Amino acid sequence: MSVITALIEGVLLGGYYAMIACGLSFMFGVMKIINLAHGSLAIVAAFGLWIIADRFEYDPFLALIVVLPAMGCIGWLLQRGILERSARSGELIPILSTFGLAIVLENVLFECFGADIRSLAPYVGSLAYDSFDLGGGSYIGKLAVLTFVVAILLLGGLQLFLTYTPLGRQIRATAEDPDTVELVGVNSRFVNAVAASIALITVGLAGLFLALRTNFDPYSGSLQLIFGFEAGVIGGTGSLWGTLAGGIILGLAQTLGAHIHPQGFLLAGHGVFLLVLVGRIYISGPALHGFLKSKFGGGA
Amino acid sequence: VTADSRISIQRWTNLSIGVAIVVAVLFVLLAAGPAFLSENILDRLTVLFIYVCLAVMWNALAGYGGMISAGQQAFFGLGGYLAIRLSEWGVEPYLALVLAALLAGVFSLPISAIVLRLRGGEFAIGMWVIAEVARLLVNLDPIIQGDTGRSLIALASFDAAERRDITYWMTLASMSVMLAVIFVMLRSRLGSSIQAIRDNEEAAASVGVRVSVTKRIIFVTAAIGCALAGGLWLATFTTFQPRSFFGIQWSAYMIFMVLVGGIGRFEGPILGAIIFFLIELWFGTAGVWYLIVLGLTALLFSLFLPGGIWGYVEDRFHVLLLPVGYRVRMTAPSARGGDTSQSIAAN
């Protein structure tokens, strides 16, 4: 694999990371909660899609019609049943609740599906291994390009929704100050539940592309949480597109790292994340709190 | 304590004096344990003491410092790994455990510079990343042989009974020292600073609490404690495997113990460790279901009883077994015998 191919693959991989990161950042932006079950929920969606593809022989893309609304409902229940209640006991308790939830989800999946690794790749014809010929012996996978395009559409759609629709404006206002919006007639409980549903729908989409791109098992979720978090923090400032930039930087570091050393994929990714943290300390001084928040809280 | 005042501040109560005596007697009995306890029970107690160490350290971090970590296994694993590394360099194995813990404390300083800037959930996942990085780096060391792992071979120079007794005593001593350190810390000015930070970092800073220094002290203490626990775990089970020592399950156990026992209470993590130990003893063989129940219990406690069992008992009955807090006694005329005592800002 040439370095050029590695670079292009890294950028495209960033599309997937942006997809898994955007729901995490979105939830943090609106509810100030980091959902530690985020990755495991993506795996739940992946298993949902896998069951529909394997048992009922539907195309995984078609199966989204069932799985995405189901993820939306899970988001609603998550917000109403767990996050809302635990947030009342202080800002630290939701971290513990969602961690407990992640442990439960992982192990329930293990109980149901066992330790076998699975993939959605066999259910989408030749998409998983088709590629575009770039000339000079370089090929780029069609699936990677599709993932990237969908990520851009998702981020763009989310941005348009938040900017131009009444509900989007309510979400931004609630993120800014949930108590004050109540005064102008916004039901912040409802708005938060909607936001959680939207976040979980993005998680469902990320689950699809994860399962198409690679193998997964019941315990694959924690690494997806970490990648999404890293992309969100690396991208940091300003807008939703920062998440995409963060994802691309993470993807680039990982593919180049893998190019250098067999263990390099993970180490280089974590390394860039830590470097960004160190850099932020010495450049900006103040605590990182609110980097994710500013993305949606302000003028998303 | 002023005689003429209608409000008096009390730290030691009759109950806590009694409990202190019981604790002292219990400690002497446990120290003499190898003389009269069976090998099986000694092994079990060693594991229990290690759980208490982990729970107490995680509680110090989260319950007092407000730092919820999903990555304390970074230090647990480092404690195990560094002990092997030092022992391979010829350090006597039990000394290696202590040195490894101190060395992990040294490593925790640069780590603290990075992660203490993070707050809440960001800190939790940031520590998780640190644990992953530590695991990957340790895997690069050829003596660990990847996921195969390596044993603390030098322990073979002791005979089995001698090794069991030394490990037991060392674990008992480590647990006692950790409890004593936290006890003294909580009664000191540092303890008030730590709890002020937990309750509101900005407000604490505004009244002169040195936030970053205080958080760093507790972070490094917890790092050393967890690393020592990792070293003792290695001494008990002899084999170091990166995947199990750096595994996220340790965070799950610590969260379970502290949350169920009572987060932010001195007695909470001890109670939680005992409960966890018993559950593992009875249901540990149930495999995945056991983990599901642990996760579910943690989730339910966070939703319905976030103060844990001890938090409930303490709030309900106003008992403070150990004098880590203050009791304000209102000697108001209406109260029977001036006994309307209420503990405030206790834990």
Interface residues (C-beta under 8 A of the other chain):
Chain A: F28 K32 I33 I34 L36 I82 R85 S86 S89 G90 E91 L92 I93 P94 I95 L96 S97 F99 G100 L101 A102 I103 V104 N107 V108 F110 E111 S222 L225 I226 F229 E230 V233 Q263 L266 L267 H270 G271 F273 L274 L277 V278 R280 I281 A287 L288 H289 L292
Chain B: A62 G66 I68 A70 A113 I114 V115 R117 L118 R119 G120 G121 E122 A124 I125 G126 W128 V129 E132 V133 L136 L137 N139 L140 I248 S251 A252 I255 L259 V288 W289 L291 I292 L294 G295 L296 T297 A298 L299 S302 L303 P306
